[in-house]
Amino acid sequence: MASYYGDEFHGKKTASGEIYNKWTLSCAHKTLPFGTRVKVVNLKNGKSVIVRVNDRGPFVKGRIIDLSFAAAKEINMIKNGVVRVKVLVVR
């Protein structure tokens, strides 16, 4: 399951030290190294996006990745908020 960052995180520091920008294609993952690029596929509609890991999380049981607002918009998950996804490392 994937979720996305709320607006309240825009402009705040991420775990990597970068400032979160909701308009970039980035994500949070619990274990993948910072800078890793992953392809996230929305299993409901088949849309995908490539994002870069720059933060840690999500810290909600059952979720594996938090996407930036821009990335969530790319795979059409804004309305649902949380969707089933497949995550593939593309490096």
Secondary structure, DSSP 4 states (H G I P E B T S, - for coil): -EEE--GGGTTSBPTTSPBP-TTS-EEE-SSSPTT-EEEEEETTT--EEEEEEEE----STT--EEE-HHHHHHTT-TTTSSB-EEEEE--
